[in-house]
Amino acid sequence: MTKQLLNYNKEAEQRFIKRIEAVPELLEQVKAELTAQKVDHNLKLSDLKKGNFISIFENYHKKEMKQYVPKADYSKYLDLLNVNTDELEKLENIYKKYLDLKESFYSVNNDYWFSKETFGNDFERVKHPEAPTKKEYCIDDFLKISLDSYKITVDSELFKLYFTNKQQTNELNDAKQQIQLAKRRKSDRRDVLKVVGDIVRALDNEYNITWNYEKILDIK
């Protein structure tokens, strides 16, 4: 069967991209916080990739203290400057969680198979030899930082669903025809839902449709 698109969940794709964008946005916060804590720097995003925000703070201030008041107590020196690492600690902890983040995607029809795996009562991969391969990704697979710029690359295929057999396309086309006929006849919404059955999640009074893509792909 020729590969035929069933649905492209652009909203989910954009939400995922926003999650990735949160990483460089956090690094920008770190730069601002270091400045607020009187660290004189010209740091780039790439300089912060390791997540050693507190070390940068301490290395700078210890060097400054050694140059100007080498015999001072470090903690009292920080108190005198009215600086601390409280916010940097929070940002560093959040950033490390981003670095530890793992995302798994099925190579084809991810939403469908993810739903099966997550909500299916008896999902076992051995019982589904037709299931596509599943790959684990980390943040670096989607985000590339170079100096003070970054690029996010997310494969749109991860958010697309495709028909897997002719019967699925037939069922969907039949449902569309039934709905078009009901619109012309101004049929009751409840009657239309009875006819089109499980492959429609919701149908409002203006016949705007929410398709049940899992039910469609369940057709074998």
One Martini backbone bead per residue (centre of mass of N, CA, C, O) as a GRO file, in nm:
protein
  220
    1MET     BB    1   0.096   0.037   0.023
    2THR     BB    2   0.065   0.355  -0.008
    3LYS     BB    3   0.164   0.617   0.154
    4GLN     BB    4  -0.086   0.753   0.388
    5LEU     BB    5  -0.219   1.021   0.529
    6LEU     BB    6  -0.406   1.083   0.830
    7ASN     BB    7  -0.214   1.253   1.045
    8TYR     BB    8  -0.105   1.588   1.171
    9ASN     BB    9   0.038   1.685   1.483
   10LYS     BB   10   0.122   2.007   1.522
   11GLU     BB   11   0.068   2.073   1.818
   12ALA     BB   12   0.258   1.858   1.939
   13GLU     BB   13   0.511   1.957   1.797
   14GLN     BB   14   0.516   2.244   1.924
   15ARG     BB   15   0.530   2.152   2.216
   16PHE     BB   16   0.800   2.006   2.187
   17ILE     BB   17   0.968   2.246   2.090
   18LYS     BB   18   0.919   2.417   2.345
   19ARG     BB   19   1.072   2.225   2.531
   20ILE     BB   20   1.346   2.267   2.392
   21GLU     BB   21   1.357   2.583   2.417
   22ALA     BB   22   1.394   2.588   2.731
   23VAL     BB   23   1.699   2.553   2.738
   24PRO     BB   24   1.817   2.820   2.613
   25GLU     BB   25   1.642   2.996   2.798
   26LEU     BB   26   1.784   2.910   3.059
   27LEU     BB   27   2.070   3.006   2.977
   28GLU     BB   28   1.988   3.302   2.970
   29GLN     BB   29   1.923   3.317   3.269
   30VAL     BB   30   2.206   3.254   3.366
   31LYS     BB   31   2.347   3.499   3.254
   32ALA     BB   32   2.177   3.704   3.416
   33GLU     BB   33   2.245   3.589   3.700
   34LEU     BB   34   2.549   3.632   3.692
   35THR     BB   35   2.529   3.934   3.668
   36ALA     BB   36   2.363   3.976   3.932
   37GLN     BB   37   2.625   3.823   4.081
   38LYS     BB   38   2.887   3.979   3.977
   39VAL     BB   39   2.964   3.847   3.698
   40ASP     BB   40   3.215   3.901   3.475
   41HIS     BB   41   3.095   3.843   3.140
   42ASN     BB   42   3.105   3.649   2.797
   43LEU     BB   43   2.895   3.429   2.769
   44LYS     BB   44   2.793   3.149   2.608
   45LEU     BB   45   2.594   2.893   2.555
   46SER     BB   46   2.833   2.686   2.517
   47ASP     BB   47   2.960   2.749   2.810
   48LEU     BB   48   2.682   2.611   2.956
   49LYS     BB   49   2.633   2.303   2.874
   50LYS     BB   50   2.740   2.155   3.143
   51GLY     BB   51   2.605   2.305   3.408
   52ASN     BB   52   2.841   2.491   3.571
   53PHE     BB   53   2.731   2.752   3.736
   54ILE     BB   54   2.861   2.753   4.018
   55SER     BB   55   3.156   2.730   3.927
   56ILE     BB   56   3.165   2.999   3.781
   57PHE     BB   57   3.107   3.172   4.025
   58GLU     BB   58   3.341   3.071   4.210
   59ASN     BB   59   3.583   3.118   4.028
   60TYR     BB   60   3.547   3.420   4.009
   61HIS     BB   61   3.533   3.508   4.316
   62LYS     BB   62   3.799   3.376   4.408
   63LYS     BB   63   3.979   3.539   4.221
   64GLU     BB   64   3.899   3.818   4.324
   65MET     BB   65   3.973   3.777   4.620
   66LYS     BB   66   4.275   3.705   4.575
   67GLN     BB   67   4.343   3.987   4.448
   68TYR     BB   68   4.219   4.184   4.692
   69VAL     BB   69   4.138   3.959   4.949
   70PRO     BB   70   4.314   3.685   5.032
   71LYS     BB   71   4.229   3.670   5.364
   72ALA     BB   72   3.948   3.620   5.328
   73ASP     BB   73   3.635   3.515   5.381
   74TYR     BB   74   3.434   3.383   5.153
   75SER     BB   75   3.148   3.416   5.277
   76LYS     BB   76   3.194   3.715   5.363
   77TYR     BB   77   3.252   3.820   5.083
   78LEU     BB   78   2.971   3.758   4.969
   79ASP     BB   79   2.815   3.929   5.173
   80LEU     BB   80   2.946   4.198   5.095
   81LEU     BB   81   2.836   4.171   4.789
   82ASN     BB   82   2.552   4.041   4.781
   83VAL     BB   83   2.588   3.723   4.711
   84ASN     BB   84   2.459   3.415   4.541
   85THR     BB   85   2.344   3.060   4.456
   86ASP     BB   86   2.039   3.002   4.466
   87GLU     BB   87   1.941   3.034   4.166
   88LEU     BB   88   2.162   2.860   4.032
   89GLU     BB   89   2.077   2.596   4.165
   90LYS     BB   90   1.801   2.576   4.035
   91LEU     BB   91   1.897   2.589   3.739
   92GLU     BB   92   2.087   2.345   3.750
   93ASN     BB   93   1.873   2.131   3.824
   94ILE     BB   94   1.696   2.172   3.577
   95TYR     BB   95   1.910   2.121   3.360
   96LYS     BB   96   1.983   1.826   3.444
   97LYS     BB   97   1.702   1.718   3.375
   98TYR     BB   98   1.721   1.775   3.076
   99LEU     BB   99   1.973   1.593   3.025
  100ASP     BB  100   1.810   1.328   3.138
  101LEU     BB  101   1.621   1.329   2.916
  102LYS     BB  102   1.387   1.089   2.776
  103GLU     BB  103   1.283   0.990   2.442
  104SER     BB  104   1.023   0.795   2.291
  105PHE     BB  105   0.997   0.655   1.952
  106TYR     BB  106   0.822   0.559   1.696
  107SER     BB  107   0.889   0.541   1.359
  108VAL     BB  108   0.575   0.469   1.331
  109ASN     BB  109   0.294   0.568   1.458
  110ASN     BB  110   0.339   0.674   1.753
  111ASP     BB  111   0.066   0.745   1.886
  112TYR     BB  112  -0.056   0.467   1.856
  113TRP     BB  113   0.165   0.293   2.006
  114PHE     BB  114   0.173   0.456   2.264
  115SER     BB  115  -0.121   0.403   2.341
  116LYS     BB  116  -0.101   0.098   2.355
  117GLU     BB  117   0.123   0.086   2.572
  118THR     BB  118  -0.017   0.272   2.794
  119PHE     BB  119  -0.346   0.164   2.773
  120GLY     BB  120  -0.301  -0.123   2.733
  121ASN     BB  121  -0.373  -0.417   2.906
  122ASP     BB  122  -0.205  -0.634   2.680
  123PHE     BB  123   0.068  -0.514   2.607
  124GLU     BB  124   0.290  -0.691   2.384
  125ARG     BB  125   0.537  -0.710   2.166
  126VAL     BB  126   0.515  -1.016   2.094
  127LYS     BB  127   0.203  -0.958   1.996
  128HIS     BB  128   0.350  -0.715   1.800
  129PRO     BB  129   0.532  -0.757   1.522
  130GLU     BB  130   0.426  -0.487   1.366
  131ALA     BB  131   0.581  -0.315   1.532
  132PRO     BB  132   0.780  -0.071   1.544
  133THR     BB  133   1.045   0.082   1.614
  134LYS     BB  134   1.225   0.193   1.910
  135LYS     BB  135   1.351   0.516   2.018
  136GLU     BB  136   1.600   0.680   2.203
  137TYR     BB  137   1.616   1.015   2.326
  138CYS     BB  138   1.790   1.316   2.351
  139ILE     BB  139   1.846   1.648   2.354
  140ASP     BB  140   2.085   1.634   2.134
  141ASP     BB  141   1.895   1.529   1.897
  142PHE     BB  142   1.748   1.838   1.879
  143LEU     BB  143   1.998   2.009   2.003
  144LYS     BB  144   2.208   2.281   1.874
  145ILE     BB  145   2.502   2.438   2.000
  146SER     BB  146   2.650   2.761   1.888
  147LEU     BB  147   2.762   2.947   2.090
  148ASP     BB  148   2.488   3.194   2.063
  149SER     BB  149   2.340   2.954   1.917
  150TYR     BB  150   2.051   2.766   1.780
  151LYS     BB  151   1.916   2.430   1.688
  152ILE     BB  152   1.604   2.282   1.592
  153THR     BB  153   1.544   1.923   1.531
  154VAL     BB  154   1.233   1.787   1.411
  155ASP     BB  155   1.070   1.512   1.314
  156SER     BB  156   0.758   1.503   1.172
  157GLU     BB  157   0.708   1.188   1.171
  158LEU     BB  158   0.650   1.169   1.487
  159PHE     BB  159   0.346   1.327   1.415
  160LYS     BB  160   0.246   1.091   1.228
  161LEU     BB  161  -0.019   0.930   1.045
  162TYR     BB  162  -0.082   0.606   0.891
  163PHE     BB  163  -0.198   0.404   0.687
  164THR     BB  164  -0.211   0.023   0.664
  165ASN     BB  165  -0.492  -0.007   0.502
  166LYS     BB  166  -0.766  -0.009   0.293
  167GLN     BB  167  -0.996  -0.030   0.503
  168GLN     BB  168  -0.946   0.236   0.645
  169THR     BB  169  -1.010   0.423   0.404
  170ASN     BB  170  -1.296   0.319   0.357
  171GLU     BB  171  -1.416   0.391   0.633
  172LEU     BB  172  -1.357   0.692   0.619
  173ASN     BB  173  -1.507   0.755   0.355
  174ASP     BB  174  -1.783   0.656   0.452
  175ALA     BB  175  -1.811   0.857   0.684
  176LYS     BB  176  -1.794   1.115   0.515
  177GLN     BB  177  -2.044   1.055   0.341
  178GLN     BB  178  -2.247   1.040   0.576
  179ILE     BB  179  -2.200   1.330   0.673
  180GLN     BB  180  -2.274   1.479   0.414
  181LEU     BB  181  -2.564   1.370   0.404
  182ALA     BB  182  -2.651   1.480   0.683
  183LYS     BB  183  -2.611   1.779   0.615
  184ARG     BB  184  -2.823   1.794   0.387
  185ARG     BB  185  -3.056   1.672   0.589
  186LYS     BB  186  -3.025   1.765   0.885
  187SER     BB  187  -2.935   1.575   1.090
  188ASP     BB  188  -2.899   1.429   1.375
  189ARG     BB  189  -2.623   1.395   1.560
  190ARG     BB  190  -2.688   1.114   1.691
  191ASP     BB  191  -2.741   0.965   1.425
  192VAL     BB  192  -2.464   1.002   1.304
  193LEU     BB  193  -2.301   0.854   1.524
  194LYS     BB  194  -2.431   0.575   1.474
  195VAL     BB  195  -2.321   0.542   1.184
  196VAL     BB  196  -2.001   0.608   1.224
  197GLY     BB  197  -1.914   0.548   1.507
  198ASP     BB  198  -1.589   0.489   1.645
  199ILE     BB  199  -1.429   0.697   1.437
  200VAL     BB  200  -1.580   0.907   1.627
  201ARG     BB  201  -1.553   1.121   1.891
  202ALA     BB  202  -1.674   1.399   1.766
  203LEU     BB  203  -1.990   1.600   1.708
  204ASP     BB  204  -2.106   1.882   1.620
  205ASN     BB  205  -2.364   2.085   1.507
  206GLU     BB  206  -2.155   2.163   1.252
  207TYR     BB  207  -1.979   1.903   1.181
  208ASN     BB  208  -1.742   1.886   1.355
  209ILE     BB  209  -1.453   1.671   1.361
  210THR     BB  210  -1.333   1.398   1.570
  211TRP     BB  211  -1.108   1.169   1.517
  212ASN     BB  212  -1.047   0.816   1.571
  213TYR     BB  213  -0.739   0.702   1.504
  214GLU     BB  214  -0.719   0.438   1.659
  215LYS     BB  215  -0.969   0.299   1.539
  216ILE     BB  216  -0.872   0.306   1.251
  217LEU     BB  217  -0.595   0.144   1.307
  218ASP     BB  218  -0.751  -0.116   1.418
  219ILE     BB  219  -0.807  -0.189   1.140
  220LYS     BB  220  -0.756  -0.527   0.975
   0.00000   0.00000   0.00000
